[in-house]
Amino acid sequence: MLKKLLKAVSGKSKAPTNTPPKQQSKSTADTKKPAVAKTSTANKGSKPANTTAKTNGPQHAAGREKHEHKRTKANAVVEAPWDISQFKVEPEEGKTRFHDLDLPDSVMQGIHKLGFTYCTPIQAESLPAALRGRDTIGQAQTGTGKSAAFLLTILNRLLTNVPAERFASEPRALVIAPTRELVMQIGKDAEGLAKYTGLNVLTVVGGMDYEQQRKVLRDEVVDILVATPGRLIDFMRSQDVFLDQIEVLVLDEADRMLDMGFIPDVRRIVRSTPPKDERQTLLYSATFNYDVRILIDQWTKDPHQVVIEPEQVTTDRVVQKCYLVAESDKYRVLEQVLNEEKPERCIIFANRRDLTRNLCDKLNKHGHVSVLLSGEVAQQKRVRTLERFRDGHVNILVATDVAGRGIHVDGVSHVINYTLPEDPEDYVHRIGRTGRAGAMGVSISLVSEDDAFVLPDLEKYLGMKLELTQP
């Protein structure tokens, strides 16, 4: 009522819903209501969407009214006419097709455009429950399609529950992830899958243009917001974003967020969304430790749990080599490896920023073309660096573990561990950058006396003995 009164006084216009084309959505016909708050019709077993705007006092309502914005055009890509008959995938025993999930046609067109046909195991086991609106916890190795699982759930929910009215600063779905690279990758995946839906995706991370991100939040209707916790908190403080209309909340790599000290921020973010019985909550990660599982109980309601156990922690598509070297000989051995292996595209990992910086400089001085990716590199430069690496302009990327979970680049032939990580999980994520999409990859670790201390825990985690050889 307060927002309605303020609207009457200010005389500003509402933002009409950007309803997708009728043939692309399974939504029932919308009945527009005079209330300023958005309303939804729950379909396909989804949880009831919020029908009344929740406010945190007059300042909250006034701030939101001030940012009210009218959407002027649909965001769906217009191409040649497309229908589901153009996307043929034959049924195959033991596999789940995306056709079997009753997704809106606009989503299926995005899936078709990206070349997906059958669901991965984590998608096949988690999507049926998630698409019905049930809270879901999915655990699977990196690179197994977890992002697509929660993004398809979001798209289905937003397209089948269409609110009567929308406002700027009020996203309907929120995805939180711990690193900038991972957030950028999720945002890119979301834009690909949502390309034909008319839904808006916004990615907000630190190190990028703050005012540009703020302007989009204030002036445009955002459907899906993908964010790092720190930058999202900044926008919450300045009242440029309100989370009380969130219908789907996704926490990706929650264990990593705990390790990086983000949990207090995540707690604050979750408290700003609707109660857990009024939103759908999805958590996907490679691992869930004890502390995260306690938080899961607080944040979810009767979740469907899916655990995809790998046959082994590391993939058979990656050949693992470990060379026993003296610390003083590491760079010489690295040069020898690069000259003999001649990697098509290589990522070299080290544990410290200063080490990666010195290593990158040294490689360039010795005739190699390498670029640096670490936390001290400005975000815009990191994006450009990844694009140069992805496009093949440079073939050696020197990185800290900030990139371990966020780089998704096809064609990485080699991963070199200049130093072994202290956390065994980081080793798995590092070597998981190669051997992707069915290709073979090579992992080479340079193990000095300092690295030897982490070997026992690493071998225990891998469930295998790493054979050390002389280079």
Residue pairs with C-beta under 8 A, 6 or more apart in sequence:
2 55
2 58
2 61
3 36
3 37
3 53
3 55
3 61
3 64
3 65
4 35
4 36
6 61
6 62
6 65
7 14
7 36
7 65
7 68
10 65
10 66
12 65
12 68
13 68
13 70
14 36
14 68
14 70
14 165
14 167
15 68
15 69
15 70
15 71
15 165
15 166
15 167
15 168
15 221
16 70
16 71
16 165
16 166
17 30
17 38
17 71
17 162
17 163
17 164
17 165
17 166
18 71
18 74
18 75
18 166
18 198
18 199
18 200
18 221
19 25
19 27
19 30
19 162
19 198
20 27
20 74
20 76
20 104
20 106
20 159
20 197
20 198
20 199
21 76
21 106
21 198
23 83
23 105
24 76
24 104
24 105
24 106
24 109
24 159
24 196
24 197
25 104
25 105
25 106
25 159
25 160
25 162
26 43
26 44
26 102
26 104
26 159
26 160
27 41
27 43
27 159
27 160
27 161
27 162
28 41
28 43
30 41
30 162
30 164
31 164
32 164
32 165
33 39
33 164
33 165
35 52
35 164
35 165
36 53
36 165
36 167
37 50
37 51
37 52
37 53
37 165
38 49
38 50
38 53
38 163
38 164
38 165
38 166
38 167
38 170
38 245
39 49
39 51
39 163
39 164
39 165
40 48
40 49
40 50
40 51
40 161
40 162
40 163
40 247
41 49
41 161
41 162
42 48
42 49
42 133
42 161
43 160
43 161
44 102
44 131
44 132
44 133
44 156
44 160
45 132
45 133
46 132
46 133
46 157
46 160
46 161
46 280
47 133
47 247
47 277
47 278
47 279
47 280
48 278
49 161
49 163
49 247
50 244
50 245
50 247
50 274
50 278
53 61
53 244
53 245
54 244
54 274
55 61
55 244
56 244
59 239
60 239
60 242
63 169
63 239
63 242
64 167
64 169
64 170
64 239
64 242
67 167
67 168
67 169
67 218
67 219
67 240
68 167
68 168
69 167
69 168
69 218
69 219
69 220
69 221
71 166
71 220
71 221
74 198
75 198
75 199
75 200
76 106
76 195
76 196
76 197
76 198
77 195
77 196
79 196
82 109
82 112
82 196
83 105
84 99
84 105
84 108
86 112
87 99
87 108
87 109
87 111
87 112
89 97
89 98
89 99
89 117
89 118
91 97
92 118
95 118
95 119
95 124
96 118
96 119
96 123
96 124
96 127
97 117
97 118
97 119
98 108
98 111
98 116
98 117
98 118
98 119
99 108
101 119
101 127
101 128
101 131
101 152
102 131
103 111
103 131
103 152
103 155
103 156
104 155
104 156
104 159
104 160
104 197
106 159
106 196
106 197
106 198
107 152
107 155
107 156
107 159
107 193
107 194
107 196
107 197
109 195
109 196
110 192
110 193
110 194
110 195
110 196
110 197
111 152
111 193
113 192
113 195
113 196
114 192
114 193
116 148
119 127
119 145
120 140
120 144
120 145
120 148
121 140
121 144
121 308
122 138
122 140
122 144
122 145
122 146
122 149
122 284
122 306
122 308
123 145
123 148
123 149
123 152
125 138
125 306
125 308
126 136
126 138
126 149
126 284
126 304
126 306
127 149
127 152
127 153
129 136
129 304
130 136
130 149
130 150
130 153
130 280
130 282
130 304
131 152
131 153
131 156
133 157
133 280
134 280
134 302
134 303
134 304
135 276
135 280
135 281
135 282
135 300
135 301
135 302
135 303
135 304
136 153
136 282
136 283
136 303
136 304
136 305
136 306
137 282
137 283
137 284
137 288
137 296
137 300
137 303
137 304
137 305
137 306
138 146
138 149
138 150
138 282
138 283
138 284
138 285
138 306
138 308
139 284
139 285
139 286
139 287
139 288
139 305
139 306
139 307
139 308
140 146
140 284
140 286
140 306
140 307
140 308
140 310
141 286
141 308
141 310
141 313
141 428
141 432
142 286
142 405
142 428
142 429
142 432
143 408
143 432
143 436
144 308
146 252
146 284
146 285
147 185
147 186
147 189
147 252
147 284
148 189
148 193
149 284
150 175
150 250
150 252
150 282
150 284
151 175
151 186
151 189
151 190
151 193
151 194
152 193
153 248
153 280
153 282
154 173
154 175
154 190
154 224
154 248
154 250
155 193
155 194
155 197
155 199
157 173
157 247
157 248
157 280
158 172
158 173
158 197
158 199
158 223
158 224
158 247
158 248
159 197
159 199
161 247
163 172
166 221
167 221
168 217
168 218
168 219
168 220
168 221
168 222
169 217
169 218
169 239
169 240
169 241
169 242
170 221
170 222
170 241
170 242
170 244
170 245
171 202
171 222
171 223
171 224
171 225
171 241
171 243
171 245
171 246
172 223
172 224
172 245
172 246
172 247
172 248
173 223
173 224
173 225
173 246
173 247
173 248
173 249
173 250
174 224
174 225
174 226
174 227
174 232
174 243
174 246
174 248
174 249
174 250
174 269
174 273
175 183
175 186
175 190
175 224
175 225
175 226
175 227
175 250
175 252
176 227
176 228
176 229
176 232
176 249
176 250
176 251
176 252
176 257
176 266
176 269
177 183
177 186
177 226
177 227
177 228
177 252
177 253
177 257
178 228
178 229
178 252
178 253
178 256
178 257
178 260
178 262
178 405
179 228
179 256
179 402
179 405
179 406
180 205
180 206
180 207
180 228
180 379
180 382
180 402
180 406
181 382
181 386
181 402
181 403
181 405
181 406
181 407
182 252
182 253
182 405
182 406
183 203
183 204
183 205
183 226
183 227
183 228
183 406
184 203
184 205
184 383
184 406
185 406
185 408
186 203
186 226
186 252
187 201
187 202
187 203
187 226
190 201
190 224
190 226
191 201
194 201
194 223
194 224
199 223
199 224
200 220
200 221
200 222
200 223
200 224
201 222
201 223
201 224
201 226
202 213
202 216
202 217
202 220
202 222
202 224
202 225
202 226
203 226
203 227
204 213
204 217
204 225
204 226
204 227
204 228
204 231
204 232
204 235
205 227
205 228
205 231
205 379
206 228
206 230
206 231
206 379
207 378
207 379
207 380
207 382
208 379
208 380
209 380
210 234
213 231
213 235
214 235
214 238
214 240
216 222
217 235
217 240
217 241
218 240
225 232
225 241
229 257
229 262
229 265
229 266
229 269
230 262
230 265
232 241
232 265
232 269
233 265
233 268
233 269
235 241
236 243
236 268
236 269
236 272
242 272
243 269
243 272
243 273
244 272
244 273
244 274
245 274
246 273
246 274
246 279
247 279
247 280
248 279
248 280
248 281
248 282
249 270
249 273
249 279
249 280
249 281
249 282
249 299
250 281
250 282
250 283
250 284
251 257
251 266
251 281
251 282
251 283
251 299
252 283
252 284
252 285
253 284
253 285
253 286
253 405
254 266
254 283
254 285
254 288
254 292
254 295
254 296
255 285
255 286
255 287
255 288
255 289
255 292
256 285
256 405
257 263
257 266
258 289
258 291
258 292
258 295
259 423
263 295
270 299
273 279
276 299
276 300
276 301
277 301
281 299
281 300
281 301
281 303
283 296
283 299
283 300
283 303
285 292
286 425
286 428
286 429
287 425
288 296
296 303
312 462
312 463
312 464
313 428
313 461
313 462
313 463
314 320
314 428
314 431
314 432
314 462
314 464
315 432
315 435
317 435
317 438
317 439
317 440
317 441
318 415
318 431
318 432
318 434
318 435
318 440
318 441
318 442
318 443
319 440
319 441
319 442
319 443
320 431
320 443
320 445
320 466
321 442
321 443
321 444
321 445
321 469
322 444
322 445
322 447
322 466
322 467
322 468
322 469
323 333
323 337
323 444
323 445
323 446
323 447
323 468
323 469
323 470
323 471
324 447
324 468
324 469
324 470
324 471
325 333
325 446
325 447
325 448
325 471
326 448
326 449
327 448
327 449
327 450
330 418
330 446
330 448
331 359
331 362
333 446
333 471
334 348
334 416
334 418
334 446
335 366
336 471
337 416
337 444
337 471
338 346
338 368
338 396
341 414
341 442
341 444
343 395
343 396
343 413
343 414
343 442
344 395
344 411
344 413
344 414
345 389
345 392
345 395
345 409
345 411
345 412
345 413
345 414
346 395
346 396
346 397
346 412
346 413
346 414
346 415
346 416
347 396
347 397
347 398
347 399
347 403
347 407
347 412
347 414
347 415
347 416
347 430
347 433
347 434
348 359
348 370
348 396
348 397
348 398
348 399
348 415
348 416
348 418
349 399
349 400
349 401
349 403
349 404
349 415
349 416
349 417
349 418
349 419
349 421
349 430
350 356
350 359
350 398
350 399
350 400
350 418
350 419
351 400
351 401
351 419
351 421
351 422
352 400
352 419
353 374
353 375
353 376
353 400
355 418
355 419
356 372
356 373
356 374
356 398
356 399
356 400
357 372
357 374
357 376
359 398
359 418
360 370
360 371
360 372
360 398
363 370
363 396
363 398
364 370
368 396
369 394
369 395
369 396
370 394
370 396
370 397
370 398
371 385
371 388
371 389
371 394
371 396
371 397
371 398
372 385
372 397
372 398
372 399
373 382
373 385
373 386
373 397
373 398
373 399
373 400
373 402
373 403
373 407
374 399
374 400
374 402
374 403
375 400
375 402
377 385
385 397
386 407
386 409
388 394
389 395
389 397
389 409
390 409
397 403
397 407
399 407
401 421
401 426
401 429
401 430
404 426
404 429
404 430
404 433
405 429
407 433
408 436
409 433
410 436
410 437
410 439
411 439
412 433
412 434
412 436
412 441
413 434
413 439
413 441
413 442
414 434
414 441
414 442
414 443
414 444
415 430
415 431
415 433
415 434
415 441
415 442
415 443
415 444
416 443
416 444
416 445
416 446
417 427
417 430
417 431
417 443
417 444
417 445
417 446
418 446
419 446
419 448
419 450
419 451
420 427
420 445
420 447
420 451
420 454
420 455
420 458
421 427
421 430
421 454
422 454
424 454
424 457
424 458
424 460
424 461
424 462
425 461
427 458
427 461
427 462
428 461
428 462
430 443
431 441
431 443
434 441
434 442
434 443
435 441
445 451
445 466
447 455
447 468
455 466
458 466
459 465
459 466
